[in-house]
């Protein structure tokens, strides 16, 4: 199983909390961190620079859970297009990564 970190941008803190709680409650992630008030500078559809405050979620999961996780977030998020990016974890604390594997494999079987 490939451990994965998923980055999700949310417009509001309340949406970020709802998504984080549901990802944990529904066994789609083993841990979700919320970073509030992240400054984002993007290019708009007309080519203009758009500055906004967002709330960033960092969710640790297994790649096998990504389709379910992305579908769930897409059903709640107001962003168009949805701001969801998944990155494979290539290293880190092996104790922690083993724990992520154990928790997500239990949840996948149940």
C-alpha positions as CSV (number, residue, x, y, z in Angstrom):
1,X,0.0,0.0,0.0
2,X,1.3,3.4,-0.9
3,X,0.9,6.0,1.8
4,X,-0.4,9.3,0.5
5,X,-0.9,12.9,1.8
6,X,-3.8,14.7,0.3
7,X,-3.9,18.5,0.1
8,X,-7.4,20.1,0.1
9,X,-8.1,23.8,-0.1
10,X,-11.4,25.0,1.6
11,X,-13.0,28.4,1.5
12,X,-14.1,28.4,5.1
13,X,-12.9,27.0,8.4
14,X,-16.3,25.4,9.0
15,X,-16.1,23.5,5.7
16,X,-12.5,22.4,6.6
17,X,-13.7,21.1,10.0
18,X,-16.7,19.2,8.4
19,X,-14.4,17.6,5.8
20,X,-11.7,16.7,8.4
21,X,-14.2,15.2,10.8
22,X,-16.0,13.2,8.1
23,X,-12.7,11.9,6.6
24,X,-11.7,10.5,10.1
25,X,-15.2,9.3,11.0
26,X,-15.7,7.5,7.7
27,X,-12.2,5.9,7.8
28,X,-11.0,7.7,4.7
29,X,-7.9,9.1,6.5
30,X,-6.0,8.4,9.6
31,X,-5.1,12.0,10.4
32,X,-6.2,15.4,9.1
33,X,-4.4,18.7,9.9
34,X,-6.1,22.0,9.3
35,X,-4.0,25.0,8.6
36,X,-6.2,28.1,8.8
37,X,-5.8,31.4,6.9
38,X,-3.4,30.3,4.1
39,X,-2.8,33.1,1.6
40,X,-3.4,31.9,-1.9
41,X,-2.4,33.8,-5.1
42,X,-3.8,32.3,-8.3
43,X,-4.5,33.3,-11.9
44,X,-8.2,33.8,-12.6
45,X,-10.1,32.8,-15.7
46,X,-9.5,36.2,-17.3
47,X,-5.7,36.1,-16.5
48,X,-6.0,38.4,-13.5
49,X,-4.2,37.7,-10.2
50,X,-6.6,36.6,-7.5
51,X,-5.6,36.7,-3.8
52,X,-7.6,34.9,-1.2
53,X,-7.5,33.3,2.2
54,X,-8.1,29.6,2.3
55,X,-7.9,26.8,4.8
56,X,-5.6,23.9,3.9
57,X,-6.2,20.3,4.9
58,X,-3.4,17.8,5.0
59,X,-4.9,14.3,5.2
60,X,-2.8,11.1,5.6
61,X,-4.3,8.0,4.0
62,X,-3.6,5.1,1.7
63,X,-3.9,5.5,-2.1
64,X,-6.6,2.8,-2.3
65,X,-8.9,5.2,-0.4
66,X,-8.4,8.1,-2.8
67,X,-11.4,7.6,-5.1
68,X,-13.8,7.5,-2.1
69,X,-12.0,10.5,-0.4
70,X,-12.1,12.6,-3.6
71,X,-15.7,11.8,-4.3
72,X,-16.7,12.8,-0.8
73,X,-14.7,16.1,-0.8
74,X,-16.1,16.9,-4.2
75,X,-19.6,16.5,-2.9
76,X,-19.0,19.2,-0.2
77,X,-16.5,21.6,-1.6
78,X,-17.7,24.8,-3.4
79,X,-14.5,25.3,-5.4
80,X,-14.7,24.8,-9.1
81,X,-12.5,23.1,-10.0
82,X,-12.1,21.2,-6.8
83,X,-8.7,21.8,-5.1
84,X,-7.6,18.3,-4.2
85,X,-4.0,17.1,-4.8
86,X,-2.7,13.7,-3.7
87,X,1.1,13.1,-3.3
88,X,2.7,9.8,-2.5
89,X,4.8,9.7,0.6
90,X,8.3,8.4,-0.3
91,X,9.8,8.5,3.2
92,X,9.6,9.8,6.8
93,X,9.2,8.3,10.2
94,X,8.9,4.6,9.5
95,X,7.1,4.0,12.8
96,X,4.4,6.6,11.8
97,X,4.2,5.2,8.2
98,X,3.8,1.7,9.5
99,X,1.0,3.0,11.8
100,X,-0.8,4.6,8.8
101,X,-0.5,1.3,6.9
102,X,-2.0,-0.7,9.9
103,X,-4.9,1.7,10.4
104,X,-5.8,2.0,6.8
105,X,-5.6,-1.7,6.1
106,X,-7.9,-2.4,9.0
107,X,-10.4,0.1,7.7
108,X,-10.2,-1.3,4.2
109,X,-11.1,-4.8,5.4
110,X,-14.1,-3.6,7.5
